[in-house]
């Protein structure tokens, strides 16, 4: 138990290895999920599991889609300027 | 009597805000909104811990990253202890892990600020509704 606790604590003292690759953008998804859950928890008047999950999924999806659209737009602008 | 109830009102709102700052989501527990408080507690603590796991406690840097530190402090005053531990530069972190970790821990703090403000507003509504009911 002590070894488990010590190794858990030690993992917070050494950074993880994340490269500067396109895949590192996936770290965005858990953060968006957290934002969606917290925001909806403050906004939904009466929390019922099914409705709450539906609201969270909708917000999560709309943030992801909106960010993807912006990314594609910026990529298009970049292509126009550089070519 | 009126002054006293006004003092209680301000004191209650302050208690809700401070409790919500001390433990994320705890302001809602005082308002008997247990589900809401639990969801916020789990979401924010997880987000903050993921940030610390990715970048280590070195991302809490009150000296070289003051603006980030202010946002991180919104999580809880207990973050100051981590800041004190990491102050000497014993836990260095660079590059993408530092970026991801700073964003995670700071966004968790800013979300907690949102929750504190919302909990105070809900407390205000509850108190004014109670007073309104009593007047009727």
Backbone of each chain as ProteinMPNN parsed JSONL, in Angstrom:
{"seq_chain_A": "XXXXXXXXXXXXXXXXXXXXXXXXXXXXXXXXXXXXXXXXXXXXXXXXXXXXXXXXXXXXXXXXXXXXXXXXXXXXXXXXXXX", "coords_chain_A": {"N_chain_A": [[0.841, -1.21, 0.0], [1.923, 1.199, 0.845], [3.995, 1.409, -0.977], [2.533, 1.658, -3.29], [1.265, 4.099, -2.819], [3.5, 5.755, -2.679], [4.584, 5.471, -5.249], [2.528, 6.541, -6.725], [2.575, 9.186, -5.85], [5.118, 9.881, -6.703], [4.795, 9.887, -9.436], [3.755, 12.321, -9.929], [5.816, 14.028, -9.844], [7.455, 13.915, -11.959], [7.567, 14.897, -15.321], [5.389, 13.795, -18.012], [6.123, 12.212, -21.18], [5.526, 13.978, -23.926], [5.351, 14.415, -27.275], [5.946, 16.982, -29.815], [3.828, 16.549, -31.756], [1.19, 16.011, -34.211], [-0.616, 14.364, -33.023], [-0.556, 15.076, -30.379], [-2.419, 16.986, -30.084], [-4.683, 15.725, -29.381], [-4.894, 15.794, -26.671], [-6.567, 17.758, -26.13], [-9.164, 16.814, -26.058], [-9.984, 15.471, -23.512], [-9.955, 17.748, -21.915], [-11.905, 19.383, -23.057], [-14.087, 17.779, -22.51], [-14.153, 17.954, -19.73], [-14.664, 20.687, -19.421], [-17.188, 20.829, -20.617], [-18.721, 19.173, -18.91], [-18.491, 20.509, -16.404], [-19.497, 23.062, -17.007], [-22.115, 22.475, -17.817], [-23.033, 21.372, -15.456], [-23.31, 23.601, -13.875], [-25.296, 24.944, -15.185], [-27.609, 23.401, -15.819], [-30.908, 23.169, -14.624], [-32.197, 21.104, -13.108], [-30.67, 18.219, -12.163], [-30.665, 15.33, -13.95], [-29.688, 12.075, -14.722], [-29.846, 11.031, -17.487], [-30.713, 13.252, -19.05], [-28.725, 15.068, -18.385], [-26.366, 13.853, -19.331], [-26.947, 13.854, -22.043], [-27.021, 16.59, -22.604], [-24.358, 17.272, -22.01], [-22.943, 15.747, -23.895], [-23.881, 16.94, -26.238], [-22.87, 19.571, -25.978], [-20.128, 19.019, -25.844], [-19.731, 17.853, -28.386], [-20.458, 20.019, -30.041], [-18.475, 21.911, -29.419], [-16.162, 20.558, -30.273], [-16.703, 20.209, -33.037], [-16.916, 22.888, -33.839], [-14.322, 23.817, -33.297], [-12.895, 22.208, -35.06], [-13.853, 23.136, -37.502], [-12.867, 25.762, -37.433], [-10.14, 25.156, -37.433], [-9.826, 23.959, -39.956], [-10.517, 26.16, -41.546], [-8.46, 27.976, -40.872], [-6.315, 26.516, -41.816], [-6.882, 26.551, -44.539], [-6.604, 29.298, -45.062], [-3.912, 29.58, -44.523], [-2.831, 27.999, -46.575], [-3.609, 29.478, -48.789], [-2.103, 31.788, -48.453], [0.559, 30.902, -48.458], [0.914, 29.566, -50.896]], "CA_chain_A": [[0.0, 0.0, 0.0], [2.845, 2.335, 0.95], [4.708, 1.479, -2.263], [1.55, 2.173, -4.249], [1.083, 5.529, -2.529], [4.746, 6.453, -3.027], [4.749, 5.54, -6.71], [1.508, 7.483, -7.224], [3.081, 10.535, -5.566], [6.302, 10.124, -7.541], [4.396, 10.148, -10.821], [3.418, 13.733, -10.035], [7.038, 14.836, -9.737], [8.204, 13.785, -13.221], [6.626, 15.119, -16.433], [5.202, 12.752, -19.024], [6.78, 12.512, -22.449], [4.568, 14.277, -25.003], [6.071, 15.037, -28.383], [5.226, 18.049, -30.525], [3.244, 15.928, -32.949], [-0.231, 16.335, -34.399], [-1.385, 13.54, -32.081], [-0.611, 15.712, -29.052], [-3.632, 17.819, -30.039], [-5.767, 14.933, -28.785], [-4.998, 16.163, -25.253], [-7.651, 18.732, -26.077], [-10.477, 16.186, -25.865], [-10.401, 15.375, -22.11], [-10.179, 19.091, -21.368], [-13.226, 19.816, -23.537], [-15.075, 16.996, -21.753], [-14.229, 18.537, -18.389], [-15.337, 21.988, -19.533], [-18.605, 20.582, -20.904], [-19.364, 18.628, -17.699], [-18.574, 21.541, -15.366], [-20.391, 24.133, -17.444], [-23.497, 22.0, -17.776], [-23.402, 21.172, -14.044], [-23.734, 24.881, -13.305], [-26.412, 25.523, -15.937], [-28.834, 22.585, -15.844], [-31.65, 23.462, -13.395], [-32.431, 19.897, -12.308], [-29.758, 17.231, -12.753], [-31.101, 13.929, -14.09], [-28.572, 11.436, -15.437], [-30.005, 10.93, -18.947], [-30.734, 14.608, -19.64], [-27.421, 15.701, -18.161], [-25.394, 13.257, -20.268], [-27.309, 14.327, -23.375], [-26.577, 18.003, -22.698], [-22.89, 17.295, -22.02], [-22.49, 15.23, -25.196], [-24.191, 17.972, -27.238], [-21.914, 20.678, -25.844], [-18.819, 18.47, -26.222], [-19.728, 17.719, -29.849], [-20.472, 21.321, -30.727], [-17.155, 22.551, -29.254], [-15.203, 19.851, -31.137], [-17.009, 20.532, -34.438], [-16.59, 24.301, -34.063], [-12.866, 23.948, -33.343], [-12.434, 21.571, -36.302], [-14.175, 24.063, -38.606], [-11.892, 26.862, -37.35], [-8.83, 24.62, -37.844], [-9.853, 23.81, -41.422], [-10.499, 27.523, -42.084], [-7.108, 28.529, -40.712], [-5.449, 25.761, -42.729], [-7.169, 27.082, -45.864], [-5.989, 30.636, -45.146], [-2.458, 29.364, -44.571], [-2.519, 27.487, -47.921], [-3.786, 30.597, -49.72], [-1.012, 32.749, -48.285], [1.877, 30.339, -48.762], [1.044, 29.028, -52.264]], "C_chain_A": [[0.872, 1.255, 0.0], [3.586, 2.538, -0.372], [3.794, 2.069, -3.337], [1.382, 3.683, -4.077], [2.317, 6.322, -2.947], [4.914, 6.574, -4.547], [3.724, 6.481, -7.333], [1.991, 8.919, -7.017], [4.25, 10.87, -6.481], [5.922, 10.455, -8.974], [3.981, 11.605, -11.019], [4.647, 14.63, -9.934], [7.9, 14.741, -10.996], [7.248, 13.99, -14.382], [6.537, 13.931, -17.374], [5.906, 13.17, -20.314], [5.717, 12.727, -23.532], [5.328, 14.999, -26.103], [5.263, 16.147, -29.029], [4.714, 17.504, -31.866], [1.773, 16.331, -33.063], [-1.09, 15.568, -33.391], [-1.497, 14.191, -30.708], [-1.821, 16.647, -28.926], [-4.808, 17.064, -29.42], [-5.922, 15.187, -27.287], [-6.109, 17.185, -25.031], [-8.965, 18.074, -25.634], [-10.882, 16.01, -24.396], [-10.696, 16.732, -21.482], [-11.552, 19.615, -21.796], [-14.323, 19.069, -22.774], [-15.264, 17.591, -20.361], [-14.97, 19.871, -18.407], [-16.838, 21.781, -19.735], [-19.34, 20.103, -19.646], [-19.548, 19.734, -16.657], [-19.568, 22.634, -15.759], [-21.848, 23.693, -17.344], [-23.958, 21.766, -16.329], [-23.85, 22.483, -13.396], [-25.018, 25.398, -13.97], [-27.71, 24.731, -15.875], [-29.608, 22.794, -14.537], [-31.853, 22.236, -12.499], [-31.619, 18.759, -12.935], [-30.366, 15.831, -12.727], [-30.136, 13.275, -15.058], [-28.72, 11.489, -16.964], [-29.947, 12.306, -19.614], [-29.364, 15.263, -19.541], [-26.379, 15.181, -19.156], [-25.66, 13.76, -21.69], [-26.799, 15.761, -23.588], [-25.056, 18.089, -22.827], [-22.359, 16.835, -23.381], [-22.726, 16.256, -26.297], [-23.177, 19.107, -27.191], [-20.518, 20.233, -26.279], [-18.708, 18.406, -27.75], [-19.667, 19.062, -30.536], [-19.135, 22.042, -30.571], [-16.156, 21.907, -30.216], [-15.429, 20.225, -32.603], [-16.588, 21.968, -34.75], [-15.069, 24.493, -34.175], [-12.299, 23.326, -34.617], [-12.683, 22.492, -37.494], [-13.169, 25.219, -38.618], [-10.513, 26.382, -37.825], [-8.755, 24.485, -39.365], [-9.779, 25.187, -42.085], [-9.106, 28.126, -42.023], [-6.122, 27.835, -41.653], [-5.621, 26.279, -44.164], [-6.508, 28.44, -46.072], [-4.469, 30.499, -45.292], [-2.022, 28.899, -45.967], [-2.603, 28.611, -48.95], [-2.589, 31.547, -49.659], [0.314, 32.175, -48.777], [2.01, 29.818, -50.189], [0.776, 30.092, -53.332]], "O_chain_A": [[0.617, 2.221, -0.719], [3.782, 3.664, -0.829], [4.22, 2.866, -4.173], [1.359, 4.438, -5.049], [2.206, 7.417, -3.498], [5.323, 7.614, -5.065], [4.002, 7.137, -8.337], [1.837, 9.765, -7.897], [4.366, 11.992, -6.974], [6.623, 11.204, -9.653], [3.869, 12.07, -12.153], [4.526, 15.855, -9.937], [8.938, 15.394, -11.098], [6.212, 13.327, -14.44], [7.486, 13.16, -17.515], [6.237, 14.34, -20.504], [5.09, 11.775, -23.995], [5.884, 16.074, -25.879], [4.053, 16.25, -28.825], [5.12, 17.945, -32.941], [1.195, 16.909, -32.143], [-2.141, 16.042, -32.96], [-2.424, 13.896, -29.954], [-2.201, 17.048, -27.826], [-5.795, 17.664, -28.993], [-6.946, 14.844, -26.697], [-6.529, 17.44, -23.902], [-9.772, 18.684, -24.933], [-12.007, 16.358, -24.039], [-11.574, 16.854, -20.627], [-12.272, 20.216, -20.999], [-15.356, 19.646, -22.433], [-16.387, 17.716, -19.873], [-15.791, 20.154, -17.534], [-17.658, 22.458, -19.114], [-20.441, 20.566, -19.35], [-20.632, 19.882, -16.092], [-20.376, 23.075, -14.941], [-22.702, 24.431, -16.854], [-25.135, 21.943, -16.015], [-24.67, 22.478, -12.479], [-25.741, 26.201, -13.381], [-28.793, 25.315, -15.877], [-29.044, 22.622, -13.457], [-31.7, 22.32, -11.28], [-31.846, 18.383, -14.084], [-30.559, 15.229, -11.671], [-29.803, 13.848, -16.094], [-27.809, 11.946, -17.655], [-29.238, 12.505, -20.6], [-28.9, 15.921, -20.472], [-25.618, 15.95, -19.742], [-24.731, 14.052, -22.442], [-26.224, 16.082, -24.628], [-24.528, 18.859, -23.63], [-21.451, 17.444, -23.946], [-21.889, 16.431, -27.182], [-22.683, 19.553, -28.226], [-19.814, 20.957, -26.982], [-17.716, 18.849, -28.329], [-18.92, 19.241, -31.498], [-18.698, 22.722, -31.5], [-15.399, 22.602, -30.893], [-14.479, 20.521, -33.327], [-15.983, 22.236, -35.788], [-14.589, 25.234, -35.033], [-11.341, 23.843, -35.191], [-11.84, 22.617, -38.382], [-12.678, 25.609, -39.677], [-9.806, 27.104, -38.528], [-7.754, 24.848, -39.983], [-9.064, 25.363, -43.071], [-8.627, 28.712, -42.993], [-5.222, 28.464, -42.211], [-4.649, 26.426, -44.904], [-5.926, 28.703, -47.124], [-3.836, 31.206, -46.076], [-0.992, 29.334, -46.483], [-1.783, 28.693, -49.865], [-2.124, 32.045, -50.685], [1.095, 32.867, -49.43], [3.134, 29.641, -50.659], [0.845, 29.799, -54.526]]}, "seq_chain_B": "XXXXXXXXXXXXXXXXXXXXXXXXXXXXXXXXXXXXXXXXXXXXXXXXXXXXXXXXXXXXXXXXXXXXXXXXXXXXXXXXXXXXXXXXXXXXXXXXXXXXXXXXXXXXXXXXXXXXXXXXXXXXXXXXXXXXXXXX", "coords_chain_B": {"N_chain_B": [[-32.296, 44.549, 14.01], [-32.834, 44.167, 11.317], [-30.363, 44.896, 10.304], [-28.8, 42.892, 11.327], [-29.767, 40.607, 9.983], [-28.98, 41.253, 7.446], [-26.24, 41.2, 7.729], [-25.92, 38.481, 8.242], [-26.716, 37.486, 5.785], [-24.703, 38.422, 4.016], [-22.559, 37.153, 5.211], [-23.225, 34.466, 4.843], [-23.14, 34.24, 2.048], [-20.438, 34.76, 1.68], [-19.354, 32.586, 3.059], [-20.217, 30.477, 1.438], [-18.792, 31.087, -0.902], [-16.109, 30.944, -0.017], [-15.97, 28.291, 0.905], [-16.403, 26.957, -1.486], [-14.099, 27.655, -2.757], [-12.119, 26.529, -1.175], [-12.612, 23.733, -1.312], [-13.286, 22.424, -4.392], [-16.543, 22.741, -5.666], [-17.743, 22.437, -3.207], [-19.222, 24.529, -2.26], [-21.753, 24.144, -3.261], [-22.574, 21.992, -1.782], [-23.195, 23.13, 0.651], [-25.483, 24.383, -0.076], [-27.197, 22.367, -0.32], [-27.149, 21.081, -2.749], [-26.26, 18.45, -3.682], [-25.716, 16.611, -5.815], [-24.876, 18.265, -7.919], [-22.637, 19.45, -6.738], [-20.996, 17.207, -6.333], [-20.513, 16.319, -8.957], [-19.081, 18.515, -9.969], [-16.908, 18.582, -8.21], [-15.605, 16.097, -8.768], [-15.063, 16.405, -11.539], [-13.407, 18.711, -11.641], [-11.27, 18.144, -9.871], [-10.2, 15.899, -11.108], [-9.409, 17.016, -13.582], [-7.461, 18.843, -12.733], [-5.643, 17.071, -11.527], [-4.894, 15.482, -13.721], [-3.525, 17.399, -15.17], [-1.369, 17.877, -13.397], [-0.232, 15.353, -13.423], [0.618, 15.11, -16.067], [2.464, 17.221, -16.367], [3.928, 17.372, -14.026], [4.462, 18.638, -10.62], [5.92, 20.801, -11.085], [4.771, 22.616, -12.827], [3.36, 24.37, -11.38], [4.212, 27.332, -10.711], [5.079, 29.926, -8.904], [6.874, 31.942, -9.34], [8.134, 32.213, -11.957], [5.969, 31.9, -13.662], [3.706, 33.633, -13.206], [1.038, 34.659, -14.076], [-0.237, 32.252, -14.859], [-0.127, 30.949, -12.445], [-1.847, 32.433, -10.865], [-4.324, 31.773, -12.0], [-4.233, 29.024, -11.463], [-4.339, 29.057, -8.713], [-7.0, 29.503, -8.242], [-8.156, 27.071, -8.024], [-7.867, 26.031, -5.43], [-6.867, 27.144, -2.159], [-4.948, 25.44, -1.282], [-3.243, 24.886, -3.31], [-1.187, 26.622, -3.099], [0.612, 25.394, -1.406], [1.751, 23.421, -3.025], [2.898, 25.144, -4.839], [4.791, 26.321, -3.211], [6.45, 24.143, -2.736], [7.441, 23.677, -5.301], [8.791, 25.94, -5.862], [11.573, 26.33, -5.678], [12.659, 25.422, -8.038], [13.049, 22.743, -8.294], [11.595, 20.887, -9.669], [11.736, 20.671, -12.784], [10.177, 21.492, -15.883], [9.557, 21.367, -19.326], [8.583, 22.447, -22.658], [6.053, 20.683, -24.613], [4.712, 19.051, -22.597], [4.7, 20.875, -20.437], [3.137, 22.944, -21.47], [0.634, 21.665, -21.937], [0.036, 20.818, -19.334], [-0.054, 23.252, -17.919], [-2.215, 24.475, -19.147], [-4.294, 22.668, -18.515], [-4.314, 22.731, -15.627], [-4.766, 25.434, -15.151], [-7.147, 25.974, -16.518], [-8.838, 24.348, -15.034], [-8.805, 25.779, -12.642], [-9.998, 28.212, -13.458], [-12.492, 27.281, -14.187], [-13.389, 26.527, -11.694], [-13.626, 29.013, -10.524], [-15.786, 29.99, -11.99], [-17.712, 28.231, -11.0], [-17.764, 28.972, -8.3], [-18.754, 31.599, -8.432], [-21.252, 31.034, -9.541], [-22.344, 29.431, -7.5], [-22.557, 31.272, -5.426], [-24.416, 32.973, -6.538], [-26.629, 31.26, -6.725], [-27.017, 30.815, -4.011], [-27.73, 33.374, -3.228], [-30.154, 33.61, -4.627], [-31.625, 31.583, -3.362], [-31.779, 32.603, -0.751], [-33.136, 35.05, -1.113], [-35.527, 34.12, -2.137], [-36.475, 32.666, 0.035], [-36.836, 34.738, 1.902], [-38.763, 36.18, 0.532], [-40.881, 34.326, 0.531], [-41.391, 34.231, 3.287], [-42.329, 36.802, 3.716], [-44.73, 36.755, 2.328]], "CA_chain_B": [[-32.696, 43.208, 13.543], [-32.662, 44.17, 9.879], [-28.919, 44.931, 10.066], [-28.287, 41.578, 11.666], [-30.084, 39.655, 8.917], [-28.158, 41.638, 6.299], [-24.9, 40.67, 8.034], [-25.998, 37.022, 8.034], [-26.82, 37.272, 4.33], [-23.36, 38.59, 3.441], [-21.711, 36.108, 5.805], [-23.558, 33.2, 4.202], [-22.597, 34.263, 0.683], [-18.975, 34.641, 1.818], [-19.053, 31.196, 3.444], [-20.402, 29.647, 0.232], [-17.673, 31.36, -1.818], [-14.841, 30.43, 0.549], [-16.022, 26.817, 0.907], [-16.229, 26.543, -2.881], [-12.688, 27.847, -3.13], [-11.317, 25.567, -0.406], [-12.831, 22.427, -1.969], [-14.134, 22.68, -5.559], [-17.905, 22.178, -5.624], [-18.266, 22.331, -1.836], [-20.216, 25.589, -2.065], [-23.061, 23.576, -3.57], [-22.973, 21.1, -0.682], [-23.837, 23.994, 1.656], [-26.811, 24.738, -0.586], [-27.893, 21.058, -0.441], [-27.131, 20.659, -4.163], [-25.202, 17.438, -3.575], [-25.355, 16.043, -7.122], [-24.12, 19.288, -8.648], [-21.346, 19.58, -6.06], [-20.183, 16.011, -6.563], [-20.066, 16.325, -10.367], [-18.056, 19.553, -10.121], [-15.729, 18.136, -7.455], [-14.918, 15.036, -9.515], [-14.556, 16.925, -12.824], [-12.305, 19.667, -11.471], [-10.108, 17.483, -9.255], [-9.61, 15.058, -12.162], [-8.721, 17.878, -14.559], [-6.258, 19.367, -12.097], [-4.69, 15.971, -11.324], [-4.345, 15.114, -15.031], [-2.525, 18.437, -15.447], [-0.172, 17.627, -12.572], [0.367, 14.09, -13.871], [1.289, 15.335, -17.353], [3.601, 18.149, -16.297], [4.503, 17.345, -12.679], [4.096, 19.812, -9.818], [6.758, 21.906, -11.558], [3.994, 23.611, -13.593], [2.855, 25.39, -10.449], [5.418, 28.13, -10.543], [4.67, 31.282, -8.528], [7.921, 32.929, -9.638], [8.336, 32.442, -13.397], [4.713, 31.805, -14.42], [2.737, 34.24, -12.28], [-0.357, 34.678, -14.543], [-0.762, 30.878, -14.78], [-0.245, 30.615, -11.019], [-3.073, 33.088, -10.359], [-5.44, 30.924, -12.442], [-4.142, 27.744, -10.747], [-4.738, 29.29, -7.318], [-8.465, 29.499, -8.156], [-8.578, 25.704, -7.687], [-7.931, 25.896, -3.978], [-5.68, 27.759, -1.537], [-3.955, 24.379, -1.041], [-2.295, 24.913, -4.435], [-0.027, 27.407, -2.638], [1.587, 24.447, -0.814], [2.478, 22.862, -4.172], [3.714, 26.244, -5.366], [5.93, 26.488, -2.31], [7.345, 22.991, -2.963], [8.066, 23.746, -6.631], [9.386, 27.265, -6.047], [13.034, 26.288, -5.796], [13.054, 24.922, -9.352], [13.452, 21.342, -8.155], [10.856, 20.068, -10.628], [11.721, 21.432, -14.043], [9.356, 20.93, -16.959], [9.632, 22.203, -20.529], [7.948, 21.989, -23.902], [4.636, 20.354, -24.726], [4.1, 18.674, -21.315], [4.474, 22.081, -19.631], [1.994, 23.666, -22.06], [-0.606, 20.916, -21.68], [-0.221, 20.828, -17.891], [-0.455, 24.601, -17.5], [-3.578, 24.719, -19.644], [-5.22, 21.845, -17.723], [-4.446, 23.193, -14.242], [-5.328, 26.786, -15.137], [-8.564, 25.907, -16.912], [-9.548, 23.811, -13.863], [-8.955, 26.898, -11.709], [-10.973, 29.178, -13.969], [-13.811, 26.64, -14.084], [-13.801, 26.603, -10.285], [-14.071, 30.394, -10.305], [-17.142, 30.028, -12.536], [-18.592, 27.507, -10.073], [-17.897, 29.772, -7.079], [-19.661, 32.711, -8.746], [-22.583, 30.465, -9.715], [-22.842, 28.976, -6.194], [-22.938, 32.484, -4.679], [-25.659, 33.455, -7.152], [-27.693, 30.332, -6.31], [-27.25, 31.102, -2.588], [-28.477, 34.643, -3.199], [-31.529, 33.316, -5.059], [-32.289, 30.802, -2.306], [-32.053, 33.48, 0.391], [-34.172, 36.04, -1.448], [-36.799, 33.403, -2.266], [-36.92, 32.347, 1.404], [-37.325, 35.975, 2.502], [-40.005, 36.47, -0.17], [-41.901, 33.403, 1.04], [-41.728, 34.626, 4.649], [-43.111, 38.041, 3.639], [-46.094, 36.383, 1.917]], "C_chain_B": [[-32.45, 43.078, 12.044], [-31.172, 44.091, 9.522], [-28.332, 43.543, 10.275], [-28.557, 40.565, 10.541], [-29.27, 39.969, 7.66], [-26.731, 41.112, 6.486], [-24.864, 39.165, 7.797], [-25.995, 36.669, 6.553], [-25.435, 37.343, 3.687], [-22.434, 37.481, 3.936], [-21.955, 34.759, 5.122], [-22.98, 33.136, 2.781], [-21.07, 34.098, 0.709], [-18.575, 33.213, 2.16], [-19.163, 30.271, 2.241], [-19.205, 29.826, -0.703], [-16.371, 30.743, -1.29], [-14.809, 28.902, 0.579], [-15.789, 26.272, -0.501], [-14.795, 26.71, -3.348], [-11.81, 26.793, -2.439], [-11.406, 24.167, -1.019], [-13.751, 22.671, -3.166], [-15.495, 21.986, -5.451], [-18.531, 22.163, -4.246], [-19.287, 23.429, -1.527], [-21.626, 25.062, -2.294], [-23.534, 22.627, -2.476], [-23.68, 21.901, 0.404], [-25.262, 24.355, 1.243], [-27.687, 23.505, -0.797], [-28.064, 20.638, -1.916], [-26.021, 19.609, -4.293], [-24.74, 16.894, -4.922], [-24.448, 17.003, -7.882], [-22.704, 19.407, -8.066], [-20.425, 18.411, -6.349], [-19.636, 15.994, -7.99], [-18.921, 17.319, -10.542], [-16.767, 19.139, -9.41], [-14.915, 17.114, -8.262], [-14.28, 15.6, -10.79], [-13.334, 17.819, -12.613], [-11.065, 19.022, -10.85], [-9.407, 16.6, -10.29], [-8.818, 15.908, -13.155], [-7.409, 18.39, -13.984], [-5.199, 18.266, -11.946], [-4.082, 15.501, -12.651], [-3.254, 16.113, -15.414], [-1.238, 18.199, -14.676], [0.549, 16.361, -13.023], [1.177, 14.304, -15.152], [2.559, 16.17, -17.174], [4.354, 18.158, -14.99], [4.159, 18.62, -11.921], [4.944, 21.026, -10.192], [5.989, 22.957, -12.34], [3.371, 24.67, -12.687], [4.049, 26.226, -10.019], [5.05, 29.579, -10.195], [5.691, 32.357, -8.897], [7.98, 33.247, -11.136], [7.053, 32.401, -14.235], [3.569, 32.362, -13.573], [1.29, 34.242, -12.81], [-1.01, 33.292, -14.487], [-1.028, 30.513, -13.326], [-1.529, 31.219, -10.426], [-4.287, 32.229, -10.733], [-5.432, 29.588, -11.685], [-4.61, 27.889, -9.3], [-6.253, 29.301, -7.141], [-8.994, 28.101, -7.823], [-8.829, 25.555, -6.2], [-6.729, 26.621, -3.372], [-4.576, 26.734, -1.279], [-2.911, 24.308, -2.157], [-1.027, 25.683, -4.029], [1.051, 26.497, -2.026], [2.439, 23.837, -1.932], [3.4, 23.918, -4.779], [4.958, 26.457, -4.529], [6.955, 25.365, -2.521], [8.131, 23.142, -4.268], [8.856, 25.032, -6.848], [10.888, 27.225, -6.315], [13.555, 25.813, -7.149], [13.507, 23.478, -9.306], [12.767, 20.454, -9.196], [10.747, 20.833, -11.946], [10.883, 20.712, -15.098], [9.35, 21.919, -18.128], [8.7, 21.668, -21.605], [6.484, 21.647, -23.794], [4.014, 19.889, -23.389], [3.801, 19.888, -20.435], [3.253, 22.85, -20.136], [0.675, 22.98, -21.686], [-0.972, 21.008, -20.197], [-0.671, 22.199, -17.405], [-1.882, 24.89, -17.937], [-4.582, 23.933, -18.794], [-5.433, 22.432, -16.33], [-5.093, 24.582, -14.176], [-6.799, 26.789, -15.525], [-9.392, 25.334, -15.757], [-9.798, 24.93, -12.846], [-10.009, 27.882, -12.172], [-12.389, 28.597, -13.937], [-14.309, 26.689, -12.642], [-14.271, 28.015, -9.939], [-15.509, 30.567, -10.808], [-18.128, 29.378, -11.57], [-18.812, 28.298, -8.788], [-18.911, 30.899, -7.311], [-21.096, 32.184, -8.868], [-23.182, 30.028, -8.373], [-23.301, 30.178, -5.361], [-24.268, 33.021, -5.219], [-26.843, 32.57, -6.734], [-28.039, 30.572, -4.836], [-28.071, 32.376, -2.435], [-29.936, 34.404, -3.573], [-32.295, 32.574, -3.97], [-32.689, 31.701, -1.14], [-33.174, 34.466, 0.083], [-35.529, 35.362, -1.614], [-37.374, 33.078, -0.897], [-37.51, 33.59, 2.043], [-38.652, 36.363, 1.861], [-41.152, 35.615, 0.321], [-42.363, 33.821, 2.431], [-42.62, 35.869, 4.659], [-44.554, 37.741, 3.265], [-46.826, 35.773, 3.093]], "O_chain_B": [[-31.947, 42.066, 11.555], [-30.758, 43.369, 8.615], [-27.486, 43.082, 9.508], [-27.686, 39.768, 10.193], [-28.913, 39.067, 6.902], [-26.098, 40.643, 5.54], [-23.909, 38.637, 7.227], [-25.369, 35.7, 6.123], [-25.04, 36.461, 2.924], [-21.63, 36.941, 3.176], [-21.017, 34.006, 4.857], [-22.414, 32.124, 2.368], [-20.491, 33.398, -0.122], [-17.595, 32.686, 1.633], [-18.322, 29.395, 2.039], [-18.667, 28.852, -1.23], [-15.632, 30.1, -2.035], [-13.775, 28.287, 0.318], [-15.088, 25.279, -0.695], [-14.334, 25.989, -4.232], [-10.887, 26.242, -3.039], [-10.388, 23.502, -1.218], [-14.894, 23.086, -2.975], [-15.572, 20.789, -5.177], [-19.727, 21.905, -4.115], [-20.119, 23.272, -0.633], [-22.573, 25.469, -1.62], [-24.735, 22.468, -2.259], [-24.642, 21.426, 1.008], [-26.128, 24.598, 2.083], [-28.772, 23.586, -1.372], [-29.009, 19.931, -2.267], [-24.99, 19.845, -4.923], [-23.543, 16.73, -5.159], [-23.406, 16.618, -8.413], [-21.716, 19.458, -8.798], [-19.229, 18.588, -6.581], [-18.462, 15.699, -8.214], [-17.914, 17.011, -11.18], [-15.671, 19.321, -9.94], [-13.702, 17.25, -8.417], [-13.12, 15.32, -11.092], [-12.34, 17.693, -13.329], [-9.941, 19.317, -11.255], [-8.178, 16.555, -10.347], [-7.696, 15.561, -13.523], [-6.377, 18.376, -14.654], [-4.016, 18.491, -12.2], [-2.901, 15.162, -12.708], [-2.197, 15.731, -15.916], [-0.145, 18.305, -15.232], [1.778, 16.296, -13.011], [2.269, 13.758, -15.309], [3.599, 15.865, -17.758], [5.335, 18.889, -14.855], [3.631, 19.57, -12.499], [4.727, 22.13, -9.692], [6.478, 24.074, -12.511], [2.919, 25.718, -13.147], [4.786, 25.876, -9.098], [4.743, 30.371, -11.087], [5.407, 33.55, -8.78], [7.889, 34.409, -11.534], [7.055, 32.822, -15.392], [2.602, 31.665, -13.267], [0.385, 33.862, -12.067], [-2.178, 33.162, -14.118], [-2.021, 29.857, -13.009], [-2.201, 30.599, -9.602], [-5.165, 31.985, -9.905], [-6.488, 29.079, -11.309], [-5.199, 26.97, -8.731], [-6.747, 29.13, -6.027], [-10.137, 27.954, -7.392], [-9.854, 25.027, -5.769], [-5.679, 26.704, -4.008], [-3.416, 27.098, -1.083], [-1.832, 23.743, -1.976], [0.059, 25.427, -4.547], [2.244, 26.787, -2.115], [3.662, 23.744, -1.824], [4.528, 23.627, -5.178], [6.037, 26.737, -5.051], [8.164, 25.599, -2.49], [9.309, 22.794, -4.347], [9.508, 25.204, -7.877], [11.401, 28.019, -7.104], [14.764, 25.804, -7.378], [14.26, 23.029, -10.171], [13.289, 19.4, -9.562], [9.776, 21.553, -12.18], [10.887, 19.484, -15.186], [9.167, 23.124, -17.951], [8.116, 20.592, -21.478], [5.753, 22.233, -22.996], [2.895, 20.293, -23.075], [2.77, 19.93, -19.764], [2.444, 23.343, -19.35], [-0.26, 23.611, -21.194], [-2.128, 21.243, -19.844], [-1.571, 22.298, -16.571], [-2.664, 25.479, -17.189], [-5.611, 24.479, -18.396], [-6.569, 22.614, -15.892], [-5.867, 24.871, -13.264], [-7.602, 27.514, -14.938], [-10.516, 25.777, -15.522], [-10.879, 25.013, -12.262], [-10.826, 28.341, -11.373], [-13.36, 29.314, -13.694], [-15.501, 26.87, -12.395], [-15.203, 28.19, -9.154], [-16.339, 31.198, -10.153], [-19.225, 29.888, -11.343], [-19.916, 28.301, -8.242], [-19.807, 31.121, -6.497], [-22.037, 32.8, -8.367], [-24.372, 30.223, -8.127], [-24.317, 30.105, -4.671], [-25.129, 33.463, -4.458], [-27.923, 33.074, -6.428], [-29.209, 30.538, -4.457], [-28.988, 32.445, -1.618], [-30.844, 34.925, -2.925], [-33.452, 32.883, -3.684], [-33.792, 31.586, -0.605], [-34.056, 34.693, 0.912], [-36.561, 35.942, -1.279], [-38.579, 33.188, -0.672], [-38.571, 33.52, 2.663], [-39.565, 36.821, 2.548], [-42.266, 36.106, 0.51], [-43.555, 33.782, 2.736], [-43.533, 35.992, 5.476], [-45.486, 38.357, 3.782], [-47.989, 35.391, 2.965]]}, "name": "protein", "num_of_chains": 2, "seq": "XXXXXXXXXXXXXXXXXXXXXXXXXXXXXXXXXXXXXXXXXXXXXXXXXXXXXXXXXXXXXXXXXXXXXXXXXXXXXXXXXXXXXXXXXXXXXXXXXXXXXXXXXXXXXXXXXXXXXXXXXXXXXXXXXXXXXXXXXXXXXXXXXXXXXXXXXXXXXXXXXXXXXXXXXXXXXXXXXXXXXXXXXXXXXXXXXXXXXXXXXXXXXXXXXXXXXXXXXXX"}
